[in-house]
Amino acid sequence: MNRDMGRAALAALTAGSISGGAISGGAAAEEASVVLREITVFGGARGERALLDTPNAVTVIGEEEAKRRQASTYEELIGDVPGVTIDGGPRGVSQEPNIRGFQDEQVVLRLDGARQTFNLAHRGRFFVDPLVLKEVEVLRGGASTLFGSGALGGVIFLETKDVEDVLLPGEKQAAEVTFGYNSQGDELKAATTFAMREGDFDALGFISGRPRFSDLEDGSGNPIIDSDIDSLSGLMKLGWAIAPGHRVEAAYQLYRDGGETPPNTNVQGTPTSTVDRDLTNQSLRFGWTFNPEGNDLVDLTTLVYYNKTLVEEDRLFDGRFDKSRAETLGFEATNVSRFDAGLPVTLSYGVEAYRDRQTATRDGGARVQVPDADQTFLAAFAQGEIGLGSGFTLIPGVRFDHVRTDPDGAQPSSTDFEVSPKIALSWRPVEGAQLFASASRSFRSPSLTELFPQGVHFSTPGFPLGPGTVFTGINEFVPNPDLRPERATQFEFGGRYEAFSLVKPGDVLRLSANIYYAQVDDFIEQVVTFTDFSTGAFNPVSGQFEVGGTTSTRNVDAELYGLEAEATYDAGDWFLGLGLTLPRGSDRNGGELASVPQDRLVLTGGLRPFPDVEIGGRATLLRELDAGDLPAGVAPVDGAAVFDLFASWAPSEGPLAGAVFAAGIDNVTDKEFRIHPSGLNSPGIAGKLTATIRF
């Protein structure tokens, strides 16, 4: 990849931001007082509804919180949400979601409604700059009834900005320009967002660049070798209200990153492993909504999408060239009908179909580690909400999935049929309070790389094992075409409470807590055996019995359980927050699971001493994991206390109205720590500055 890509984009954005007209009032900073609004979510019903009516554990990170965090990576953005850990280490290009110990493909990731299914080991799944997001919604717990394969741990919804998030009422056009700096990696960032509306037509554009000029460093000053990776992100949205109740939208999204890094981006770079990486992700989305006024039976949303990800890796040591391509073509349609059947009913129902295709080459030939194959998913689903009176709502649902896997070559095709039922009960005993309980069945079909990998996984120096026996140092994949789908039966109990003007006019208190239990049949576990004598063979040339290692996948039965809690209080001139994660898990034979994260307590607090000014801090406390908490061979993890500071000024009047100026220091004490189950230490102290100005 051209290492100047991000830097050139930064220069172009800087040049373009000098002109553009006078600064006007801000869309998001009109009010200096606390904004009291009802939180709505999407994931629990495939349609908007109040959080207090949702029988699921859900957390929403809005644009204001995202600006406070000045996130360069998704670990910085959502890594302290209760129940959530972002795996993969400090390189943003390697990060993958973990919810309650369900990792990577055990969590569904959706960008503006489109499923993101890219899976290439150790190479991450987040392909959009956090700067363009207006909201991140995290739905925790089994959700296959509405979202299909992979929703064992839950669903993460990434929602990008719309025209309404940039334009003020009555405006026809506006723009926002953002500049920033992060001392970790000497990262610069620049972004421009523009929006316009003319009659029934609207458009939004976004472009950002994040060049990085040095490697990241941990709290002891040790570099994360080969972590100075540049990125570029762009988005274009077009919308047209073609008739009353009808709207069509089209979007094109581009993400690129590149630089020198190991293929496994969750380890240190070495002279013999480093590659020059170039990743390009492109997405096309076409949507149509039909919601005729006065018709409670029709609230239709349809989406067609196409994702393509291309990864090219040129190994510097010997010129080995790997090319991997992943494509997804998908369609879904959901309608919401509201009617009275003796009891008030809201029914969400629809269909979903998508096809994943992966291909890979090494030096122009077949690459057996990533076999060419495709998977096709066809599904129909329905979920109802039935008002029972006295504050009770019953939510039954079911989904049917047909899955077909077609590998190229000698491996046989296979089909699978899955049923994902759910039943939940929500009770609103008094205004502002909710109790809920749910039981669900979720599944995940094995991925193509879990079923059919072959060839060398990694190599280490060989050595003698004894007379006539030698360890070759070569670890090879072993395919397992008989791998069974993961199936989880999950139970959850929780409650929420919110109150306004509780202690003083305008204050707001929000509380939530939930416990969960998941019994997982055929949990898919990767097993790395460094010395596997079953693969040994006599070499007549060397006269030695040669033994290598293997990497295989297998099904085990597991259980995961835990507690999550959140509390926030905002009095206007000061605020407090708490987030608690207590996860546990093991296989049902008594062994530990390596994917279960640490216990974590996050405390946040701050002041607003002047209008439009906020200062605060955050403390993250992580529990130690010793050898008894982890499977054999997994390195223990020290406990840690990490402290961050943040401040912002968002003037609501004057020539800078609508601007946001933010500063922060992450890991103030420069603590060396590692977030389990990531393989690398997290970054040390980081100073951040960001300015967003509205034109």
ChimeraX attribute file (.defattr): number of C-alpha atoms within 10 A of each C-alpha:
attribute: neighborCount
match mode: 1-to-1
recipient: residues
	/A:1	17
	/A:2	12
	/A:3	20
	/A:4	15
	/A:5	19
	/A:6	26
	/A:7	21
	/A:8	14
	/A:9	22
	/A:10	23
	/A:11	13
	/A:12	14
	/A:13	21
	/A:14	17
	/A:15	10
	/A:16	12
	/A:17	20
	/A:18	9
	/A:19	9
	/A:20	11
	/A:21	11
	/A:22	9
	/A:23	18
	/A:24	19
	/A:25	20
	/A:26	25
	/A:27	19
	/A:28	18
	/A:29	18
	/A:30	16
	/A:31	15
	/A:32	16
	/A:33	14
	/A:34	13
	/A:35	12
	/A:36	12
	/A:37	7
	/A:38	11
	/A:39	12
	/A:40	16
	/A:41	22
	/A:42	17
	/A:43	23
	/A:44	24
	/A:45	23
	/A:46	19
	/A:47	15
	/A:48	12
	/A:49	16
	/A:50	12
	/A:51	20
	/A:52	24
	/A:53	20
	/A:54	24
	/A:55	27
	/A:56	26
	/A:57	27
	/A:58	22
	/A:59	21
	/A:60	19
	/A:61	17
	/A:62	14
	/A:63	19
	/A:64	13
	/A:65	13
	/A:66	19
	/A:67	21
	/A:68	21
	/A:69	22
	/A:70	22
	/A:71	17
	/A:72	21
	/A:73	19
	/A:74	21
	/A:75	23
	/A:76	17
	/A:77	20
	/A:78	22
	/A:79	17
	/A:80	18
	/A:81	24
	/A:82	29
	/A:83	30
	/A:84	26
	/A:85	30
	/A:86	29
	/A:87	28
	/A:88	28
	/A:89	26
	/A:90	29
	/A:91	26
	/A:92	24
	/A:93	26
	/A:94	22
	/A:95	25
	/A:96	25
	/A:97	29
	/A:98	25
	/A:99	29
	/A:100	30
	/A:101	27
	/A:102	23
	/A:103	22
	/A:104	25
	/A:105	24
	/A:106	26
	/A:107	27
	/A:108	26
	/A:109	27
	/A:110	16
	/A:111	18
	/A:112	15
	/A:113	18
	/A:114	24
	/A:115	20
	/A:116	20
	/A:117	21
	/A:118	25
	/A:119	18
	/A:120	16
	/A:121	14
	/A:122	20
	/A:123	22
	/A:124	22
	/A:125	20
	/A:126	22
	/A:127	25
	/A:128	23
	/A:129	23
	/A:130	23
	/A:131	24
	/A:132	23
	/A:133	19
	/A:134	19
	/A:135	19
	/A:136	21
	/A:137	20
	/A:138	26
	/A:139	26
	/A:140	25
	/A:141	29
	/A:142	32
	/A:143	29
	/A:144	31
	/A:145	29
	/A:146	30
	/A:147	25
	/A:148	27
	/A:149	27
	/A:150	28
	/A:151	28
	/A:152	34
	/A:153	30
	/A:154	29
	/A:155	27
	/A:156	23
	/A:157	21
	/A:158	23
	/A:159	17
	/A:160	20
	/A:161	22
	/A:162	19
	/A:163	22
	/A:164	15
	/A:165	14
	/A:166	22
	/A:167	20
	/A:168	17
	/A:169	8
	/A:170	7
	/A:171	13
	/A:172	14
	/A:173	18
	/A:174	23
	/A:175	22
	/A:176	20
	/A:177	23
	/A:178	22
	/A:179	21
	/A:180	19
	/A:181	22
	/A:182	22
	/A:183	17
	/A:184	22
	/A:185	21
	/A:186	17
	/A:187	22
	/A:188	23
	/A:189	26
	/A:190	28
	/A:191	26
	/A:192	24
	/A:193	23
	/A:194	20
	/A:195	25
	/A:196	19
	/A:197	20
	/A:198	11
	/A:199	8
	/A:200	11
	/A:201	15
	/A:202	20
	/A:203	20
	/A:204	24
	/A:205	22
	/A:206	22
	/A:207	24
	/A:208	28
	/A:209	29
	/A:210	25
	/A:211	27
	/A:212	26
	/A:213	17
	/A:214	18
	/A:215	18
	/A:216	26
	/A:217	23
	/A:218	21
	/A:219	20
	/A:220	14
	/A:221	14
	/A:222	14
	/A:223	18
	/A:224	25
	/A:225	18
	/A:226	22
	/A:227	25
	/A:228	22
	/A:229	26
	/A:230	26
	/A:231	29
	/A:232	27
	/A:233	25
	/A:234	21
	/A:235	22
	/A:236	18
	/A:237	21
	/A:238	20
	/A:239	21
	/A:240	18
	/A:241	16
	/A:242	11
	/A:243	11
	/A:244	10
	/A:245	12
	/A:246	14
	/A:247	18
	/A:248	19
	/A:249	18
	/A:250	18
	/A:251	19
	/A:252	17
	/A:253	20
	/A:254	19
	/A:255	21
	/A:256	23
	/A:257	26
	/A:258	26
	/A:259	24
	/A:260	23
	/A:261	27
	/A:262	25
	/A:263	21
	/A:264	18
	/A:265	25
	/A:266	24
	/A:267	22
	/A:268	17
	/A:269	19
	/A:270	13
	/A:271	10
	/A:272	11
	/A:273	16
	/A:274	23
	/A:275	27
	/A:276	21
	/A:277	23
	/A:278	22
	/A:279	22
	/A:280	19
	/A:281	22
	/A:282	18
	/A:283	22
	/A:284	17
	/A:285	20
	/A:286	19
	/A:287	19
	/A:288	18
	/A:289	19
	/A:290	17
	/A:291	18
	/A:292	15
	/A:293	10
	/A:294	7
	/A:295	10
	/A:296	13
	/A:297	15
	/A:298	16
	/A:299	19
	/A:300	19
	/A:301	20
	/A:302	19
	/A:303	21
	/A:304	19
	/A:305	21
	/A:306	20
	/A:307	21
	/A:308	20
	/A:309	21
	/A:310	18
	/A:311	20
	/A:312	21
	/A:313	25
	/A:314	21
	/A:315	21
	/A:316	15
	/A:317	12
	/A:318	10
	/A:319	12
	/A:320	13
	/A:321	16
	/A:322	21
	/A:323	20
	/A:324	19
	/A:325	21
	/A:326	21
	/A:327	22
	/A:328	23
	/A:329	19
	/A:330	21
	/A:331	20
	/A:332	20
	/A:333	18
	/A:334	21
	/A:335	21
	/A:336	22
	/A:337	16
	/A:338	17
	/A:339	12
	/A:340	10
	/A:341	8
	/A:342	8
	/A:343	12
	/A:344	14
	/A:345	19
	/A:346	20
	/A:347	19
	/A:348	22
	/A:349	22
	/A:350	20
	/A:351	19
	/A:352	20
	/A:353	18
	/A:354	19
	/A:355	19
	/A:356	21
	/A:357	19
	/A:358	24
	/A:359	19
	/A:360	22
	/A:361	19
	/A:362	18
	/A:363	12
	/A:364	11
	/A:365	10
	/A:366	14
	/A:367	19
	/A:368	18
	/A:369	21
	/A:370	23
	/A:371	22
	/A:372	24
	/A:373	21
	/A:374	21
	/A:375	22
	/A:376	18
	/A:377	21
	/A:378	19
	/A:379	22
	/A:380	20
	/A:381	23
	/A:382	21
	/A:383	24
	/A:384	21
	/A:385	21
	/A:386	19
	/A:387	18
	/A:388	14
	/A:389	11
	/A:390	10
	/A:391	13
	/A:392	18
	/A:393	23
	/A:394	18
	/A:395	22
	/A:396	20
	/A:397	21
	/A:398	20
	/A:399	24
	/A:400	19
	/A:401	23
	/A:402	15
	/A:403	19
	/A:404	18
	/A:405	22
	/A:406	17
	/A:407	21
	/A:408	13
	/A:409	9
	/A:410	6
	/A:411	13
	/A:412	10
	/A:413	14
	/A:414	13
	/A:415	12
	/A:416	13
	/A:417	13
	/A:418	21
	/A:419	17
	/A:420	25
	/A:421	22
	/A:422	23
	/A:423	19
	/A:424	21
	/A:425	19
	/A:426	24
	/A:427	21
	/A:428	20
	/A:429	12
	/A:430	10
	/A:431	11
	/A:432	13
	/A:433	18
	/A:434	23
	/A:435	22
	/A:436	24
	/A:437	19
	/A:438	22
	/A:439	20
	/A:440	24
	/A:441	26
	/A:442	31
	/A:443	28
	/A:444	23
	/A:445	26
	/A:446	23
	/A:447	19
	/A:448	22
	/A:449	21
	/A:450	24
	/A:451	23
	/A:452	23
	/A:453	24
	/A:454	19
	/A:455	17
	/A:456	16
	/A:457	16
	/A:458	14
	/A:459	13
	/A:460	11
	/A:461	8
	/A:462	14
	/A:463	11
	/A:464	13
	/A:465	14
	/A:466	9
	/A:467	8
	/A:468	12
	/A:469	17
	/A:470	17
	/A:471	23
	/A:472	20
	/A:473	18
	/A:474	19
	/A:475	22
	/A:476	23
	/A:477	21
	/A:478	19
	/A:479	19
	/A:480	16
	/A:481	18
	/A:482	12
	/A:483	19
	/A:484	18
	/A:485	19
	/A:486	22
	/A:487	24
	/A:488	28
	/A:489	20
	/A:490	24
	/A:491	21
	/A:492	23
	/A:493	20
	/A:494	21
	/A:495	22
	/A:496	24
	/A:497	18
	/A:498	19
	/A:499	15
	/A:500	17
	/A:501	12
	/A:502	13
	/A:503	11
	/A:504	10
	/A:505	10
	/A:506	15
	/A:507	21
	/A:508	22
	/A:509	19
	/A:510	17
	/A:511	17
	/A:512	21
	/A:513	19
	/A:514	19
	/A:515	18
	/A:516	22
	/A:517	20
	/A:518	26
	/A:519	20
	/A:520	23
	/A:521	20
	/A:522	18
	/A:523	25
	/A:524	23
	/A:525	16
	/A:526	12
	/A:527	11
	/A:528	17
	/A:529	14
	/A:530	17
	/A:531	18
	/A:532	15
	/A:533	15
	/A:534	10
	/A:535	12
	/A:536	17
	/A:537	13
	/A:538	13
	/A:539	10
	/A:540	8
	/A:541	6
	/A:542	9
	/A:543	10
	/A:544	16
	/A:545	19
	/A:546	21
	/A:547	24
	/A:548	22
	/A:549	24
	/A:550	22
	/A:551	21
	/A:552	18
	/A:553	22
	/A:554	16
	/A:555	16
	/A:556	15
	/A:557	18
	/A:558	22
	/A:559	21
	/A:560	22
	/A:561	20
	/A:562	18
	/A:563	21
	/A:564	22
	/A:565	22
	/A:566	19
	/A:567	18
	/A:568	18
	/A:569	20
	/A:570	21
	/A:571	21
	/A:572	18
	/A:573	16
	/A:574	16
	/A:575	19
	/A:576	18
	/A:577	18
	/A:578	19
	/A:579	21
	/A:580	22
	/A:581	24
	/A:582	20
	/A:583	23
	/A:584	21
	/A:585	24
	/A:586	21
	/A:587	17
	/A:588	15
	/A:589	9
	/A:590	10
	/A:591	15
	/A:592	18
	/A:593	20
	/A:594	19
	/A:595	22
	/A:596	25
	/A:597	29
	/A:598	25
	/A:599	21
	/A:600	24
	/A:601	19
	/A:602	21
	/A:603	17
	/A:604	18
	/A:605	18
	/A:606	19
	/A:607	18
	/A:608	19
	/A:609	12
	/A:610	10
	/A:611	14
	/A:612	18
	/A:613	18
	/A:614	20
	/A:615	19
	/A:616	19
	/A:617	18
	/A:618	19
	/A:619	17
	/A:620	19
	/A:621	17
	/A:622	23
	/A:623	18
	/A:624	14
	/A:625	17
	/A:626	13
	/A:627	12
	/A:628	10
	/A:629	20
	/A:630	19
	/A:631	15
	/A:632	12
	/A:633	9
	/A:634	13
	/A:635	15
	/A:636	16
	/A:637	20
	/A:638	15
	/A:639	18
	/A:640	17
	/A:641	17
	/A:642	21
	/A:643	21
	/A:644	20
	/A:645	20
	/A:646	21
	/A:647	20
	/A:648	21
	/A:649	18
	/A:650	25
	/A:651	22
	/A:652	21
	/A:653	17
	/A:654	10
	/A:655	12
	/A:656	18
	/A:657	21
	/A:658	23
	/A:659	26
	/A:660	25
	/A:661	20
	/A:662	22
	/A:663	22
	/A:664	23
	/A:665	20
	/A:666	23
	/A:667	24
	/A:668	16
	/A:669	14
	/A:670	18
	/A:671	19
	/A:672	21
	/A:673	22
	/A:674	21
	/A:675	24
	/A:676	27
	/A:677	23
	/A:678	20
	/A:679	18
	/A:680	21
	/A:681	22
	/A:682	22
	/A:683	27
	/A:684	23
	/A:685	23
	/A:686	21
	/A:687	18
	/A:688	21
	/A:689	20
	/A:690	21
	/A:691	19
	/A:692	19
	/A:693	22
	/A:694	25
	/A:695	21
